[in-house]
Amino acid sequence: MREVTASAVGNGYRAPDRPRSVAIVGGGFGGVGAAVMLRRAGYEDIAVFERGERVGGVWHHNTYPGAACDVPSHLYEFSFAPNPRWSRRYAPQAEIQSYLEQLARRHGVLERIRTSTEVTRASWDQARSRWTLQTSAGSHEADVLITACGQLSVPATPKLPGLEDFEGPAFHTARWRHDVDLAGKRVAVVGTGCSAIQVVPAIQPLVAHLDVYQRSPGWTFPKLDFAYGERAQRVFERFPFLQRLDRAAIFAFMELGAAAMTSQRWLLAPFRAIARGQITKAIDDPELRRKVTPSDELGCKRLMLTDEWYPALARPNVALIAEPIAEVTPTGVRTGDGAEHPAEVLVLATGFKTHGFVAPMEIVGAHGRTLAQEWAQLPRAYLGMSVPDFPNMFLLYGPNTNGGTGSVIYTIEAADRGPAAGGRAVRPGTAHGVERDGVAHRVHQLVRRRARQRPQSVAVAVERIPPPGRARRRRYLRAERRRGELATRRAPARARALALPHEPSDRRRRARGTPNLAVRDRERVVRDRRLD
Ligand SMILES: Cc1cc2nc3c(=O)[nH]c(=O)nc-3n(C[C@H](O)[C@H](O)[C@H](O)COP(=O)(O)OP(=O)(O)OC[C@H]3O[C@@H](n4cnc5c(N)ncnc54)[C@H](O)[C@@H]3O)c2cc1C
């Protein structure tokens, strides 16, 4: 494989003939995908740091019963690595983890992954124009830093009074205790989100009694999961275009859903009717129906795909408790109405800290400011990927890239093209930063405006990645100003309710003397500083 060096860039710049080195933080789909794509683009000096014991990201950490993807696998995979051998339409956790591991092995990435190694700090050395990483296994230097830390990698534990004093096992779904036998036990599951709707049907037949604590219900949609037989798998293997066709059909359907939640709201009616039908079909009890029917609009929360959730709730050994939790007692849960609900095991299906992005890792940029300081008001990045004053750093699955429908892998693959293309412009021994903050700023203005107009609608523009190649890149930059507003409007509409903090208007910003970021709407290359 050709190794990319600075002189191979062909941009007229005479730089030292040294291969560029890349450090990737995170060994999930983002990190492995980036490493594979970089290797395919000719990069050899790649180190991936993963704090878990194996690659897989969420698919290594989430091993709870029933864990599976909720996007059909033909879209929940990389387009360059189709797997015709998925056992089901929605692959289970172990299969997805093994897909990623095999991919890493096949592309020579596995040996570049340093598992059980956490990156605690990454700082840009302005004088040497390199990133220095502090890890649990020592320090490391690289020309380019890619953060692929995921948005759902840090479990969120609710602040429930008395949780510490619970006598039985209490654990988060992302840290499932396989040593705890649930058979014949009274179990309490806190939460009714994407993990709960998978875990509850899986454990309901085992347990003696199951209390499910709900804060607010979410809309669901039929999953229509089924197993692929040997014959179907062979057909996909023999005729790959059929798999691509299926992928395209799933993508189109998801985009339809996104359009319904954003610009084409008249499309919501059939979605809502199907969602309501799912409730009435599975549940006879009017009180339970009332409890599980959301009062908010479809799309305000992630639409959850399931065939088993409502039938499980309707089982005689399951109780849905919509009263708020007042406290956890040593032997159960007390709700706001004063009722005591005994429990022997407590399962927290309470989601993740989604707004931390790279946290708890600290990243220090060119002017000594940390990313946390930069994002104190509002996390934002150009195309969700690059941040001014953090040169040669690429974020994967960054701010505003999480759609309410569609496959995150698709988004990650689009973003992975960024480092592969952008890395070519990185010259070892120089500082180079892609800093198109103006566009990022306009995207956020638009997102907030949309969010105000339709609370469940947020448009995300991540698919516009600067293309490789000089001429195309120049054309792209020329068109950028014109496209800035337009592209965000045209970008495939993906919906997700984001609570976006208020940001000062242009007028107020001027009054405060802070710069109008729109004037920096251009690629700013920090002056070359040759060292060797
Ligand atoms: C249970 C579950 C089911 C999901 N199902 C779907 C689905 O069906 N469809 C969909 O589109 N999305 C789904 N998602 C979302 C999922 O997050 C993405 O699909 C995708 O896996 C994200 O990959 P990632 O590599 O960006 O992040 P992750 O998979 O979270 O990987 C990030 C990795 O980085 C590591 N890391 C973080 N910080 C550090 C550090 N400082 N040092 C070292 N290592 C670090 C973490 O340990 C983690 O392994 C699901 C998420 C969960 C939790």
The ligand as a Gaussian input file, in Angstrom:
#p B3LYP/6-31G(d) Opt

LIG

0 1
 C      -27.300000      -0.089000      22.801000
 C      -27.110000       0.794000      21.625000
 C      -27.723000       0.498000      20.423000
 C      -27.550000       1.322000      19.330000
 N      -28.179000       1.001000      18.167000
 C      -28.040000       1.805000      17.108000
 C      -28.703000       1.507000      15.874000
 O      -29.424000       0.550000      15.765000
 N      -28.538000       2.357000      14.847000
 C      -27.743000       3.462000      14.942000
 O      -27.612000       4.173000      13.959000
 N      -27.085000       3.755000      16.080000
 C      -27.228000       2.973000      17.153000
 N      -26.579000       3.276000      18.313000
 C      -25.726000       4.467000      18.373000
 C      -24.223000       4.108000      18.334000
 O      -23.640000       4.947000      19.264000
 C      -23.635000       4.330000      16.960000
 O      -24.349000       3.577000      16.022000
 C      -22.166000       3.914000      16.802000
 O      -21.929000       2.643000      17.311000
 C      -21.248000       4.930000      17.387000
 O      -19.929000       4.530000      17.150000
 P      -18.716000       5.391000      17.700000
 O      -17.478000       4.694000      17.313000
 O      -18.866000       6.799000      17.280000
 O      -18.923000       5.404000      19.264000
 P      -18.832000       4.214000      20.292000
 O      -19.362000       2.973000      19.735000
 O      -19.449000       4.735000      21.549000
 O      -17.273000       4.018000      20.504000
 C      -16.511000       4.978000      21.157000
 C      -15.406000       4.251000      21.882000
 O      -14.476000       5.223000      22.328000
 C      -13.980000       4.806000      23.562000
 N      -13.466000       6.001000      24.231000
 C      -14.140000       7.130000      24.520000
 N      -13.333000       8.019000      25.110000
 C      -12.121000       7.431000      25.191000
 C      -10.857000       7.856000      25.703000
 N      -10.686000       9.055000      26.246000
 N       -9.809000       7.004000      25.606000
 C       -9.948000       5.774000      25.051000
 N      -11.119000       5.323000      24.563000
 C      -12.195000       6.147000      24.622000
 C      -15.166000       4.183000      24.272000
 O      -14.771000       3.258000      25.252000
 C      -15.891000       3.508000      23.117000
 O      -15.533000       2.158000      23.015000
 C      -26.743000       2.472000      19.431000
 C      -26.140000       2.779000      20.646000
 C      -26.322000       1.950000      21.734000
 C      -25.667000       2.311000      23.026000

